[in-house]
Amino acid sequence: MRATLGLADETVWLAVAVQPATKGLDRTVAALAARPEARLLVAGLGARDKAARDTVRLAAKLGVADRIRWLGHREDMPAVMAAADLLVHPARLDTTGTVILEAVVNGLPVVASGICGYAEHVALAEAGLVLPEPFAEADLAAALATAADPGRRAAWSANGAAYGETPELYAGLQTAADAILAVATERAALRRGR
């Protein structure tokens, strides 16, 4: 996939953003300006999409437009993730951040905002870094400097892939259903006892 995307041995960041402001794509582009060794793939948006206009202008202003590949909507996200070295997701708000969990279990290291619902999986898996809230550019810059180490990313990748193999990760839905059933059963018993 890297060859198909015209990528060589550079460090490749991935951002997945249909809603660029919410997902912090401007933050990622600004951070890219300070990391000349990195390239950015943006999945979910094309450069001509209306939602991308402000980010495209920012990239041009910062002189990084030539280091960004706008991929648009993709059906082959596992392959895109395999082509990347790091998911960068400094979102302003992301209730779940499903892409974060997808990246972790696919062995793609992650740098994400702590405000994202699934950011806890990054920490639990030791598969990257979670940014503290409130957001600060310096925290993102420090996390990306740490993530620039290929050895560190390799360890995070292995940790994430191993985490993806743990049955407990997939037991959450059943656990929630069991808890709901237990509460419903208890309430029914209380109503019968009145």
Stockholm file with secondary structure:
# STOCKHOLM 1.0

chainA/1-194         MRATLGLADETVWLAVAVQPATKGLDRTVAALAARPEARLLVAGLGARDKAARDTVRLAAKLGVADRIRWLGHREDMPAVMAAADLLVHPARLDTTGTVILEAVVNGLPVVASGICGYAEHVALAEAGLVLPEPFAEADLAAALATAADPGRRAAWSANGAAYGETPELYAGLQTAADAILAVATERAALRRGR
#=GR chainA/1-194 SS CTTTTTCCSSEEEEEECSSTTTTTHHHHHHHHTTCTTEEEEEESCCTTSGGGHHHHHHHHHHTCGGGEEEEESCSCHHHHHHHCSEEEECCSCCSSCHHHHHHHHTTCCEEEETTSTTHHHHHHHTCEEEECSSCCHHHHHHHHHHHTCHHHHHHHHHHHHHHTTCHHHHCHHHHHHHHHHHHHHHHHHHHHHC
#=GC SS_cons         CTTTTTCCSSEEEEEECSSTTTTTHHHHHHHHTTCTTEEEEEESCCTTSGGGHHHHHHHHHHTCGGGEEEEESCSCHHHHHHHCSEEEECCSCCSSCHHHHHHHHTTCCEEEETTSTTHHHHHHHTCEEEECSSCCHHHHHHHHHHHTCHHHHHHHHHHHHHHTTCHHHHCHHHHHHHHHHHHHHHHHHHHHHC
//
